[in-house]
Amino acid sequence: MRTINIVTTGLFLFPLLVAAGCTDDSGTTSGDDEIGDTIGDTESSTDGTGETGSGDSTTDEADTTDEADTTDTTDEADTTDTTESSTDGIDETSEGGGMCGDGILDDNEECDGELSATCVDIGFAGGELACAEDCLYDTSGCVDALCGNGVVEDGESCDDGNMDDSDDCLSSCVEASCGDGFVWAGQESCDDANNVPGDGCDDLCQTEPGEIVFEFTGASEEFVVPDGVSSVLIEVYGAEGGTTVSAMNGCGDSPDVGGLGGMAMGTLVVTPGDSLFVYVGGAGAPVTAGFNGGGASCDNANSCAGGGGASDVRGSGETLEDRIIVGGGGGGAEYSCGGAGAGAGGGLVGGDGEGGDSAAADADGGTQAAGGAGGVGTNSGEDGAFGIGGASATTLHSGSGGGGYYGGGGGGQDGHGGGGSSYIDGVTDGATTPGVRSGDGEIRISWGG
């Protein structure tokens, strides 16, 4: 702003000039033209302020002159114009006294350029605070306190930005540890929510060796794969076929007997929590078919016996198509003596019946593709089928087929039944052994540490 200082020396000299002035012929005292000009200028300036009258004394005029000097009346209009011009420029910049973007934080701004606060400072859990174009905070990059947001907040020991309980930070934002009930992938093979060994999961959360043995119950059972177990060894034993009452009582040391059950074993890849359905075969008996596929018998206990049931493990469901591994059941024997008898459970192929009173009436064992053929005679037996042994002749002296992947054939009159086949295609490193199990079947499932 330009300010003009008015020099008023002439005004202060005015009373002295009047006193020293000349008297004209009329007796009027007057100064020279320069003094008159000075008086005129002073009156003009004083009139501009509207504060001085024409009737004042010389002393009053001097006072007036001082007042004019104080208010800087000379060029007042120029000064006013200059000030107004500068003031107008500030008003156009910002009513609050500054401009957003000038780098100066004003009262009506939260930020201007460089930030002095963070998301945490203004109540958020974290994130990236920005300054918007209107010089207010842009909080779109800030995050609220929440487990799983990737920011470790008060009360959290970790926060990895996910809700996965299998890594080193649980969904509760607590660091993973043995005994927390969650299996830490790559570090633990099990976690049963305690640190007690001897319960299948040791105090370091490593799986302990284990085995479960399933005996015959006459119904299916469920096995749930334990934590930390990725594979199991399965051994299945089919049940023995039946022997008639007369053969046991009337043949001394050489009765013809029912076939022994077969064995199958192999390794199965599993996932903890998977369910396997277990079917343990029941032994055949006079006039009674064994549970899980033994063939039906005629109703004369002295001369007819039922086939033994197969033992198997099923995976995704409980139908015959869901079987993973099968141990074949032995065939049932007819009443005859000589130390021979019904076919044994497989092997991949079930044993044939032999030594019956009629060779043609002895039935064949089941295979991997079909049931065994039934014995032929005055009254023939039925062929075996998928999972089921063939029924024996309905008259005297006949044994029925054993259950299996495919069942053995039923004996005709005077013939023994065939054994059922075993199955290992659902496992790895599979193996079978025919004719090793007496009585009811059995299943063993084991796993290593």
C-alpha positions in Angstrom: 0.0 0.0 0.0 1.4 3.4 -1.0 1.2 6.1 1.8 1.8 9.7 1.0 3.1 12.0 3.9 2.0 15.6 3.6 4.7 18.2 4.6 2.9 21.0 6.4 5.8 23.3 7.2 4.0 26.2 5.5 1.0 25.8 7.7 3.0 26.0 10.9 4.6 29.2 9.7 1.2 30.8 8.9 0.8 32.8 12.1 4.2 34.2 11.8 3.7 35.3 8.2 0.6 37.1 9.1 2.3 39.0 11.9 5.1 40.0 9.6 2.9 40.9 6.7 2.6 44.4 5.1 -0.3 46.8 5.5 -1.7 48.1 2.3 -3.2 51.6 1.9 -6.5 50.5 3.3 -4.8 49.2 6.4 -5.4 45.6 5.7 -2.7 43.3 6.5 -1.9 40.8 3.7 0.9 38.5 2.8 2.4 38.0 -0.5 0.9 35.8 -3.1 2.8 32.8 -1.9 1.2 33.1 1.5 -2.2 33.5 0.0 -1.7 30.4 -2.0 -0.7 28.6 1.1 -3.7 29.7 3.0 -5.9 28.7 0.1 -4.4 25.3 -0.1 -4.8 24.8 3.6 -8.5 25.8 3.5 -9.0 23.6 0.5 -7.5 20.6 2.3 -9.4 21.4 5.5 -12.6 21.8 3.6 -12.0 18.3 2.2 -12.2 16.9 5.6 -15.3 18.9 6.5 -13.8 19.9 9.9 -12.7 23.6 9.6 -14.9 26.7 9.4 -14.0 30.2 8.0 -14.5 32.1 11.2 -11.8 30.6 13.2 -8.9 32.6 14.7 -5.4 32.4 13.6 -4.6 30.0 16.5 -7.6 27.9 15.5 -6.4 27.7 12.0 -3.1 26.5 13.2 -4.8 23.8 15.2 -6.9 22.9 12.2 -3.7 22.7 10.2 -2.3 20.2 12.8 -5.5 18.1 12.5 -5.2 18.0 8.8 -1.6 16.9 9.2 -2.6 14.1 11.6 -5.3 12.6 9.3 -3.0 12.8 6.2 -5.8 14.4 4.2 -3.6 15.2 1.3 -4.1 12.7 -1.5 -6.6 10.8 0.8 -8.5 9.7 -2.2 -5.4 8.1 -3.7 -4.7 6.3 -0.4 -8.2 5.1 0.0 -8.3 3.8 -3.6 -5.0 1.9 -3.1 -6.2 0.3 0.2 -9.5 -0.7 -1.3 -7.8 -2.2 -4.3 -5.5 -4.4 -2.0 -8.4 -5.4 0.2 -10.5 -6.5 -2.8 -7.6 -8.8 -3.9 -7.6 -10.6 -0.5 -11.4 -11.0 -0.5 -11.3 -12.7 -3.9 -8.7 -15.3 -2.6 -10.6 -16.6 0.5 -13.2 -15.3 2.8 -11.2 -17.1 5.7 -8.1 -15.1 4.9 -6.2 -17.7 2.8 -6.4 -19.9 -0.3 -6.7 -23.8 -0.3 -3.5 -25.0 -2.0 -1.2 -22.2 -0.8 0.5 -24.6 1.7 -0.7 -22.6 4.7 -3.1 -24.3 7.1 -6.0 -21.9 7.8 -8.8 -22.1 10.4 -11.3 -23.5 7.9 -8.9 -26.2 6.6 -8.0 -29.6 7.9 -5.0 -29.9 5.7 -3.2 -28.0 3.0 -0.3 -29.8 1.3 1.7 -31.9 3.7 -0.3 -33.9 6.3 0.4 -33.6 10.0 -2.1 -36.3 11.0 -2.6 -40.0 10.3 -5.7 -42.3 10.1 -4.9 -43.4 13.6 -4.8 -39.8 14.9 -8.4 -39.2 13.7 -9.9 -42.4 15.1 -9.3 -45.1 12.6 -7.3 -48.3 13.0 -4.9 -47.6 10.3 -4.6 -47.0 6.5 -3.5 -44.1 4.4 -4.9 -40.6 5.0 -5.0 -38.1 2.1 -5.7 -34.4 1.7 -8.7 -33.7 -0.7 -8.9 -30.8 -3.1 -11.0 -28.8 -0.7 -8.3 -29.0 2.0 -10.4 -31.5 4.1 -9.3 -35.0 5.0 -9.8 -37.8 2.5 -10.4 -40.9 4.7 -11.3 -43.3 1.9 -7.9 -45.0 2.5 -8.4 -45.4 6.2 -9.6 -48.7 7.8 -11.8 -49.3 10.9 -10.6 -51.7 13.7 -11.5 -55.2 12.6 -9.8 -58.6 12.8 -8.8 -59.6 9.3 -8.1 -56.2 8.0 -4.4 -56.7 7.9 -3.6 -54.2 10.6 -2.5 -55.4 14.1 -4.7 -53.4 16.5 -5.0 -53.4 20.3 -6.0 -56.8 21.6 -4.6 -58.7 18.5 -1.3 -60.6 18.4 -1.4 -60.8 14.7 -3.6 -59.9 11.6 -2.6 -61.4 8.3 -5.6 -60.0 6.4 -7.6 -63.3 6.1 -9.9 -65.6 8.2 -7.9 -68.8 7.5 -7.5 -71.0 10.6 -4.8 -73.2 9.0 -2.0 -70.6 8.8 0.1 -69.0 11.5 -2.6 -66.4 12.4 -6.0 -67.6 13.4 -9.3 -66.0 12.3 -9.5 -64.6 15.9 -6.2 -62.7 15.2 -4.3 -64.9 17.7 -1.1 -66.6 16.8 -1.5 -70.3 16.0 -0.1 -72.8 18.6 -0.3 -76.5 19.4 -3.4 -77.2 21.4 -5.6 -74.4 19.9 -7.8 -76.9 18.1 -6.8 -75.9 14.5 -4.2 -77.8 12.4 -1.5 -75.4 11.4 -0.6 -76.5 7.8 3.0 -77.5 7.3 3.7 -77.4 11.1 1.2 -79.8 12.7 -0.3 -83.1 11.5 -3.1 -82.9 14.1 -4.5 -80.6 16.8 -7.1 -82.0 19.2 -7.3 -78.9 21.4 -5.0 -80.3 24.1 -1.4 -81.1 24.7 -2.0 -84.6 26.2 -0.2 -87.5 24.4 -1.7 -90.9 24.1 -5.0 -89.8 22.6 -3.9 -90.1 18.9 -2.3 -86.6 18.8 0.8 -86.0 20.9 1.9 -83.0 22.9 3.7 -81.6 19.8 0.6 -81.9 17.6 1.9 -84.8 15.6 -0.3 -87.8 14.8 0.4 -90.9 16.9 0.2 -94.4 15.4 -3.3 -95.9 15.7 -5.5 -98.8 14.7 -9.2 -99.6 14.9 -10.5 -103.1 14.6 -14.1 -103.6 13.5 -15.8 -106.9 14.4 -19.0 -108.3 13.1 -22.2 -106.5 14.3 -24.7 -107.3 11.6 -24.8 -103.6 10.5 -22.6 -101.0 8.9 -20.3 -98.7 10.9 -18.7 -95.4 10.2 -15.0 -94.6 10.5 -14.0 -90.9 10.6 -10.5 -90.2 9.6 -8.6 -88.6 12.5 -6.7 -85.2 12.3 -3.3 -85.5 10.8 -4.0 -88.7 9.0 -3.4 -88.6 5.2 -3.4 -92.4 4.5 -4.7 -95.5 6.1 -3.9 -99.2 5.7 -7.0 -101.3 5.3 -7.2 -105.1 5.9 -10.5 -106.8 5.2 -11.4 -110.4 6.0 -14.4 -112.2 4.5 -16.5 -114.5 6.6 -16.5 -118.3 6.5 -19.3 -120.3 4.8 -21.6 -122.6 6.7 -21.3 -126.3 7.4 -24.3 -128.6 7.8 -25.3 -130.1 11.1 -25.1 -133.7 9.7 -21.6 -133.1 8.4 -20.3 -131.8 11.8 -22.0 -134.7 13.6 -21.7 -137.6 11.2 -18.4 -137.4 9.3 -15.9 -137.8 12.1 -12.7 -136.1 11.3 -13.4 -135.5 7.6 -16.6 -133.5 7.1 -17.0 -131.4 4.0 -17.0 -127.8 5.4 -17.8 -124.3 4.3 -15.0 -122.3 2.6 -12.8 -119.9 4.7 -13.0 -116.2 4.0 -10.5 -114.4 1.8 -8.3 -111.4 2.8 -7.6 -108.2 0.9 -5.4 -105.3 1.9 -4.2 -101.9 0.6 -3.4 -98.3 1.3 -6.0 -95.6 0.9 -5.3 -91.9 0.6 -7.7 -89.9 2.9 -8.4 -86.5 4.3 -9.0 -85.8 8.0 -12.7 -85.7 8.6 -13.6 -88.1 5.7 -16.1 -90.9 6.5 -15.5 -94.5 5.5 -18.4 -97.0 5.9 -17.4 -100.4 7.2 -19.3 -103.7 6.5 -18.0 -106.7 8.3 -19.3 -110.0 6.9 -21.1 -112.6 9.0 -20.4 -116.3 8.9 -22.8 -118.6 7.1 -24.6 -121.3 9.0 -27.0 -124.2 8.4 -30.0 -122.7 6.5 -28.6 -119.2 7.2 -26.9 -116.8 4.8 -24.1 -114.7 6.2 -24.6 -110.9 6.5 -23.3 -108.8 3.5 -23.9 -111.0 0.5 -24.0 -114.7 1.6 -26.2 -116.7 -0.7 -29.6 -118.1 0.5 -29.8 -121.7 1.6 -32.5 -124.4 1.5 -34.4 -124.8 4.7 -32.9 -128.1 5.8 -30.3 -127.6 8.5 -29.0 -131.1 8.3 -28.0 -130.9 4.6 -27.9 -127.3 3.5 -25.8 -124.3 4.6 -25.5 -120.6 3.6 -22.5 -118.8 2.2 -20.4 -116.5 4.3 -20.7 -112.7 3.9 -18.0 -110.5 2.3 -16.3 -107.7 4.3 -15.8 -104.4 2.6 -15.1 -100.7 3.1 -17.1 -98.0 1.2 -16.1 -94.5 0.5 -18.4 -91.8 -0.9 -21.6 -93.7 -0.1 -23.0 -97.0 1.1 -24.0 -98.7 -2.1 -22.2 -101.7 -3.6 -20.8 -99.4 -6.2 -19.1 -97.3 -3.5 -16.9 -100.3 -2.3 -13.2 -99.5 -2.2 -11.9 -102.9 -1.0 -13.6 -106.3 -0.6 -12.6 -109.5 1.2 -14.6 -112.4 -0.3 -16.8 -114.8 1.8 -16.5 -118.5 1.6 -19.2 -120.7 0.0 -21.6 -122.9 2.0 -21.2 -126.7 2.0 -23.7 -129.5 1.5 -23.9 -132.5 3.7 -21.2 -134.9 2.6 -18.0 -136.3 4.0 -14.4 -136.6 2.7 -12.7 -133.5 3.9 -13.4 -131.3 0.9 -16.1 -128.7 0.7 -17.2 -125.3 -0.6 -15.0 -122.8 -2.4 -12.9 -120.3 -0.3 -13.3 -116.6 -0.5 -10.8 -115.0 -2.9 -8.3 -114.0 -4.1 -9.3 -112.0 -7.1 -11.2 -115.1 -8.0 -13.2 -117.1 -5.5 -12.6 -120.8 -5.0 -14.7 -123.4 -6.7 -16.8 -125.9 -4.7 -15.4 -129.4 -4.8 -15.9 -132.9 -3.4 -19.8 -132.8 -3.4 -21.8 -135.9 -4.1 -22.2 -134.7 -7.7 -19.2 -132.9 -9.3 -21.5 -131.1 -11.8 -23.5 -129.7 -8.9 -20.5 -128.0 -7.3 -20.6 -124.2 -8.1 -17.8 -121.9 -9.4 -16.2 -118.9 -7.6 -16.9 -115.3 -8.5 -14.5 -113.3 -10.6 -13.7 -109.6 -11.2 -16.3 -109.5 -13.9 -19.1 -111.9 -13.0 -20.6 -114.1 -10.4 -19.7 -117.8 -10.3 -21.8 -120.2 -12.2 -24.4 -122.2 -10.2 -24.0 -126.0 -9.9 -26.1 -128.1 -12.2 -28.2 -131.1 -11.2 -31.7 -132.4 -10.6 -32.2 -129.1 -8.9 -29.6 -126.5 -10.0 -28.2 -123.6 -8.0 -28.3 -119.9 -9.0 -25.4 -117.9 -10.4 -23.7 -115.5 -8.2 -24.1 -111.7 -8.9 -22.5 -108.4 -8.1 -22.0 -108.4 -4.4 -24.2 -111.4 -3.7 -23.7 -115.2 -3.6 -26.0 -117.4 -5.6 -28.8 -119.3 -3.8 -28.5 -123.0 -3.5 -30.9 -125.6 -4.8 -34.1 -125.5 -2.8 -34.0 -129.3 -2.1 -31.7 -131.3 0.1 -27.9 -131.4 0.1 -26.8 -128.1 -1.3 -24.6 -125.2 -0.3 -25.0 -121.5 -1.4 -22.4 -119.1 -2.8 -20.3 -116.8 -0.7 -20.6 -113.0 -0.9 -17.9 -110.9 -2.6 -17.1 -108.3 -5.2 -18.9 -110.8 -7.3 -20.5 -113.7 -5.4 -19.9 -117.4 -5.8 -22.4 -119.6 -7.5 -25.0 -121.6 -5.5 -24.5 -125.4 -5.4 -27.0 -127.6 -7.2 -28.5 -130.6 -5.3 -25.6 -132.6 -3.9 -23.1 -129.8 -4.7 -21.1 -127.2 -2.7 -21.3 -123.4 -3.2 -18.5 -121.3 -4.7 -16.5 -118.6 -2.9 -16.9 -114.8 -3.6 -14.1 -112.8 -5.1 -12.1 -110.1 -3.4 -11.4 -106.6 -4.8 -8.5 -104.1 -4.4 -8.8 -101.6 -7.3 -9.9 -98.8 -5.0 -6.6 -98.9 -3.0 -2.9 -98.8 -3.8 -0.3 -101.5 -3.0 -3.2 -103.9 -2.9 -2.9 -107.7 -2.2 -5.2 -110.6 -1.6 -4.9 -114.0 0.1 -7.6 -116.6 -0.4 -9.1 -118.8 2.4 -7.6 -117.4 5.6 -10.5 -116.4 7.9 -12.7 -118.7 10.0 -15.9 -117.5 11.6 -17.2 -114.0 11.1 -15.2 -111.5 9.1 -13.1 -108.6 10.4 -11.8 -105.2 9.2 -8.6 -103.4 10.5 -7.8 -99.8 9.7 -4.4 -98.5 10.9 -2.2 -95.4 10.3 1.3 -94.5 11.1 2.8 -91.6 13.1 
